[in-house]
Amino acid sequence: MLDNIKTTDGPCIELDARVCAGFRYAGDCYSSWMTRFSDENFVTGDYRLVGRVLIIGKDGEHVAHYGAPAVTKSLDEARALFRLAFPGWLMNTGECYLSDDVRIAPDYSDPANAERLNREFPLPAVKYRDEHGDFTYGPFNGGFDIDRRPAGNLPIAIIQAMIEAKLYILKQAAR
């Protein structure tokens, strides 16, 4: 799914359905994200059925059937999914002629979520130098940063940041 998000050139109802299904049904298991919602487990076809979305898995099993929000098209829908999937996180977005830029990270200053975020995503006590020689605490302090080119698909950049963050979190939890 991440490869499809990275390479899509615009909104796509199939990606809407797959992204929403991933965050709704495979939300807490790395192996589900990497197997059940991977590209090879989906067949091509018409996923639009009477205004609803149907996803069929590789073996013909019914994976999801619901009306998916247009998260790859609508900035409001992408932001709503972000708030649902990453409560207490911050999101910075920007657009220029060349790229759509998104950074998401836990918002440790959010009074309603700071205690939970510090527990779930603790920052290391020791700083280290990143590849640019800057001091950093790790991915949760700096966030997950997307620079999507060409510009013009900010909702897709948001979804890409969300998927990269989710896969990182689940991979760390699986260790």
C-alpha positions as CSV (number, residue, x, y, z in Angstrom):
1,M,0.0,0.0,0.0
2,L,2.8,2.4,0.8
3,D,4.3,1.9,-2.7
4,N,1.0,2.7,-4.3
5,I,0.7,5.9,-2.2
6,K,4.2,7.0,-3.1
7,T,3.6,6.5,-6.8
8,T,0.0,7.5,-7.3
9,D,-0.4,10.6,-9.4
10,G,-3.8,11.6,-8.0
11,P,-6.9,10.7,-6.0
12,C,-8.0,7.1,-6.2
13,I,-11.1,5.5,-4.8
14,E,-9.3,2.1,-4.5
15,L,-6.5,3.8,-2.4
16,D,-9.2,5.5,-0.3
17,A,-10.7,2.2,0.5
18,R,-7.4,0.4,1.2
19,V,-6.0,3.2,3.4
20,C,-9.3,3.4,5.4
21,A,-9.4,-0.4,5.7
22,G,-5.8,-0.4,6.9
23,F,-6.4,2.1,9.7
24,R,-9.8,0.7,10.7
25,Y,-9.1,-3.1,10.6
26,A,-5.4,-3.7,10.9
27,G,-4.6,-0.8,13.1
28,D,-2.5,-2.6,15.8
29,C,-0.6,-5.4,14.1
30,Y,2.5,-5.0,11.9
31,S,2.0,-8.4,10.3
32,S,-1.5,-7.4,9.2
33,W,-0.3,-4.2,7.7
34,M,2.5,-6.0,5.9
35,T,0.5,-9.0,4.7
36,R,-3.3,-8.5,4.8
37,F,-3.1,-4.9,3.3
38,S,-0.1,-5.4,1.1
39,D,-0.4,-4.8,-2.7
40,E,-0.2,-8.4,-3.7
41,N,-3.2,-9.3,-1.7
42,F,-5.6,-7.2,-3.8
43,V,-7.0,-7.9,-7.2
44,T,-7.8,-5.3,-9.8
45,G,-11.4,-4.6,-10.6
46,D,-14.3,-2.2,-10.0
47,Y,-14.4,-1.4,-6.3
48,R,-17.4,1.0,-6.7
49,L,-20.7,-0.7,-6.0
50,V,-23.7,1.5,-5.5
51,G,-21.8,4.2,-3.8
52,R,-20.0,1.8,-1.5
53,V,-16.5,0.3,-1.6
54,L,-15.7,-3.4,-1.9
55,I,-12.2,-4.8,-1.5
56,I,-11.6,-8.4,-2.4
57,G,-8.5,-10.2,-1.1
58,K,-6.2,-12.5,-3.2
59,D,-8.1,-15.6,-2.3
60,G,-11.5,-14.0,-2.9
61,E,-12.3,-13.2,0.7
62,H,-14.3,-10.2,1.5
63,V,-11.9,-7.8,3.2
64,A,-13.9,-4.6,3.5
65,H,-17.2,-3.2,2.3
66,Y,-18.1,0.3,3.3
67,G,-18.2,3.9,2.0
68,A,-14.7,5.1,2.3
69,P,-14.0,8.8,2.8
70,A,-12.1,10.4,-0.1
71,V,-8.8,10.7,1.9
72,T,-6.6,10.9,-1.2
73,K,-8.7,13.7,-2.6
74,S,-10.0,15.8,0.3
75,L,-7.7,17.7,2.6
76,D,-10.5,17.7,5.2
77,E,-11.0,13.9,5.0
78,A,-7.2,13.3,5.2
79,R,-7.0,15.5,8.3
80,A,-10.0,13.8,9.9
81,L,-8.4,10.4,9.4
82,F,-5.1,11.7,10.8
83,R,-6.9,13.0,14.0
84,L,-8.7,9.7,14.4
85,A,-5.6,7.5,13.8
86,F,-3.1,9.7,15.7
87,P,-4.8,11.4,18.6
88,G,-2.6,14.0,20.3
89,W,-0.1,14.2,17.4
90,L,0.8,17.3,15.5
91,M,0.7,17.9,11.8
92,N,2.5,20.6,9.9
93,T,1.7,21.0,6.2
94,G,3.1,23.2,3.5
95,E,2.8,23.6,-0.3
96,C,5.0,25.3,-2.8
97,Y,5.5,25.1,-6.5
98,L,7.8,22.1,-6.2
99,S,6.4,19.9,-3.4
100,D,3.8,19.1,-0.8
101,D,5.4,18.9,2.6
102,V,4.0,17.1,5.7
103,R,5.5,16.4,9.1
104,I,3.7,14.5,11.8
105,A,4.9,13.8,15.3
106,P,3.6,13.2,18.8
107,D,2.7,16.6,20.4
108,Y,4.3,16.2,23.8
109,S,2.9,19.6,24.8
110,D,-0.7,18.6,24.4
111,P,-2.1,18.6,27.9
112,A,-4.8,16.1,27.2
113,N,-2.4,13.5,25.6
114,A,1.1,14.4,26.9
115,E,1.2,11.6,29.6
116,R,0.1,8.9,27.2
117,L,2.4,10.1,24.4
118,N,5.4,10.1,26.7
119,R,4.5,6.6,27.8
120,E,3.9,5.2,24.3
121,F,6.6,7.2,22.4
122,P,9.3,8.0,25.0
123,L,12.2,10.2,23.8
124,P,15.7,8.8,24.5
125,A,17.6,10.5,27.3
126,V,20.6,11.0,25.2
127,K,20.8,13.0,22.0
128,Y,22.7,11.7,19.0
129,R,23.7,13.2,15.6
130,D,21.6,12.5,12.6
131,E,22.8,12.1,9.0
132,H,23.1,15.9,8.7
133,G,25.1,16.3,11.9
134,D,22.2,17.8,13.8
135,F,21.4,16.7,17.3
136,T,18.1,14.8,17.6
137,Y,16.3,12.5,19.9
138,G,14.9,10.2,17.3
139,P,12.0,9.8,15.0
140,F,9.3,10.8,17.4
141,N,11.0,14.1,18.3
142,G,11.7,15.1,14.7
143,G,8.6,13.5,13.3
144,F,7.9,11.7,10.1
145,D,8.7,14.2,7.3
146,I,7.4,13.8,3.7
147,D,8.5,15.9,0.8
148,R,6.2,14.7,-2.1
149,R,7.0,15.8,-5.6
150,P,5.5,17.1,-7.8
151,A,3.2,19.4,-5.8
152,G,-0.6,19.2,-6.0
153,N,-1.5,16.2,-3.8
154,L,-1.3,17.4,-0.2
155,P,-3.9,14.9,1.0
156,I,-1.8,12.0,-0.4
157,A,1.3,13.4,1.3
158,I,-0.6,13.3,4.6
159,I,-1.7,9.7,4.0
160,Q,1.9,8.8,3.1
161,A,3.2,10.3,6.4
162,M,0.6,8.5,8.4
163,I,1.4,5.1,6.8
164,E,5.1,5.5,7.3
165,A,4.6,6.5,10.9
166,K,2.2,3.6,11.5
167,L,4.5,1.0,9.9
168,Y,7.5,2.3,12.0
169,I,5.5,2.2,15.2
170,L,4.2,-1.3,14.5
171,K,7.6,-2.6,13.4
172,Q,9.1,-1.3,16.7
173,A,6.4,-3.0,18.7
174,A,6.9,-6.3,16.8
175,R,10.6,-6.4,17.9
